[in-house]
Amino acid sequence: MVEPGAPAIRTRGLRKTYRSFTLRQVVAVEGLDLEVPVGGVHAFLGPNGAGKTTTIRMLLGLVRPDAGTIQVLGHDLPGGLEAAVTRVGAVVEQPKFFPTFSGRRNLALLARGAGVDERRVDEVLEHVGLSERARDRFRTYSLGMKQRLAVAATLLKDPELVIFDEPTNGLDPAGIHDVRATMRSLAEQGRTVLVSSHVLAEVEQVADTVSIVVRGRLVADGRVADLVGSRATSSVRVGVAEPGPAADALVACGWTVVRDGEHLLVDGPGDASEVARALAAARIYPRELVPVRADLEQVFLELTGGPREGHPREAGARGARPGPAVGAGVDA
């Protein structure tokens, strides 16, 4: 059992290295101190190569760390691995089921192999919203349905902790919504959900707490609302008929201006009213003037030092002419 006040997951000084093809030592995880609170959805974020998947594999006993300690649901790993894994469910790869068997039959086989009462199969199918398609062959399922069946499989043994590694990869908006709803539902039942994802907008909507790692080290953690709220923003989104003259007027005030399609992103003013006054003085009247709220993506980019490779985000130098801006994200 997890002691009152203790986290569901705790690592201290976790380290893992690999040998590359050139026999060079590559550090995947370096001194990671991670804590995942009991209950709720905890997001695990980091750029490509940050060590997220390696960390998850160590939590599941699939990879042995070089140094450091791991505690999962009160059990010290690797010694307590057998006791811990019976209370953990994980979706870490593409779901693998018999394509010609129905969803229900696939789960029934898994339940039989795990010694779980087969009545549990119908319960988990209902939970993930697959009861009506339970007798359809797995190969006829959409990607979202296949992912939901994988979640159902993890729920057969009624786990306290559920781990998802990139659960929305390849899913359409409907599938993403289904997975997000499933994670929230699991959390509302009192379970702990750990999710590694690169879709920051989705994570912000579903997560209660977050840990951000860079090069195998923790750089920030806490409640999502607190992390986002700590990053005050003075940016204003401006919509005008003629962006060029408007940008010139705003740059003249000493603000940074970046062109974003038919809009301007203005960084520097105390609030939107200052932008309105500057434009009015130039006899320019905007059709849209919206303060830009800090979000998890902005926090992430500040902490990790920039956008993902291939998706440059133009910051714009103070006093520079506006140019096109490209949205940024992060690789898992």
Buried (B, 14 or more C-beta within 10 A) or exposed (E): EBEEEBBBBBBBEBBBBEEEEEEEEEBBBBBBBBBBBBBBBBBBBBBEBBBBBBBBBBBBBEBEBBEBEBBBBBBBBEEBBEBBBBBBBBBBEEBEBEEEBBBBBBBBBBBEEEEBEEEBBBBBBEBBBBBEBBEBBBEEBBBBBBBBBBBBBBBBBBBBBBBBBBBBBEBEEEBBBBBBBBBBBBBEEEBBBBBBBBBBEBBBBBBBBBBBBBBBBBBBBEBBEEBBEEBEEBBBBBBBEEBEBBBBBBBEBEBBBBBBEEBBBBBBBEEBEBBBEBBEEBEBEBEEBEEBEBBBBBBBBEBBEBBBEEEEBBBBEEEBEBEEBEEBBBBB
